[in-house]
């Protein structure tokens, strides 16, 4: 189990766990998950961390088929500017390794923003806290348990 799955179990949130054999040579962890699990890549979301000009870490959940729009995230967070967070800082703050960072069950609660493209799906897939492990849940459940806000932060 991972902290993300422990959290979902503790709060009795509806979810399903999916695992696959992770290939360390995979170019994109998210696209690898979609491919190996036979999922629509638009329904699979990656968890990215960005840092504001004041050093605040922010969590961004965006589709694996797109990228994070840093200006849009800054606007959603009400800050002037954001840049991708230092990988070591991201790992320290979340307690997860890169490629397996889950928006759920992080060591430190960070402000979380979920791309609006998650809303039309009945369920979405996010990292369950380890490479090769995904959790399927409703976007509203993800937002509830991360105190996440929906915003247009992704780019295709």
C-alpha positions, 0 to 999 in steps of 0.5 A: 500500500501507499499513502495515497491508497491508505488515505482513500481506504481510510475515508472509504472513497470509491476507487479502483487500483490498477497495476502494471509492470513498469519499464524503467526505460519508458519515456513518459510514465503517464503514457506508459500507464495508459498504454499498458492498461489499455486506457484513453490517454486523455483520461490519465492524469500526471501530477506535476509540482511547480514553485511560485515566485515566493517558493510555495509548491503547487500541485498540478494535475494535468492530462498525460497527453498535454502539458502544464500551462505555467501562466494559467497555473499562476493565474489560478493560484493567484501568484505572479509566476510559477516554474517547475519545482526542483525534483528533490524539493518535490520528492521531499515535500510529497514523500513520493519518488518522481514518476510516482507522485500521487496528488493524494496522501502527500506528506505536506498538504499543498494547494492542488489544481486539477485541469478542467478536462478531468470533469467530463469523465466518469472516472480518471486515473492518477498515480497511486504513489508508485511507478506501475500503480494507478488509481481510478476515481471520480475527479470530484473525489480527487478534488475532495480529498486534495482540497483541489480546485478545477482550473484550465491549467493544461495545454494540448 
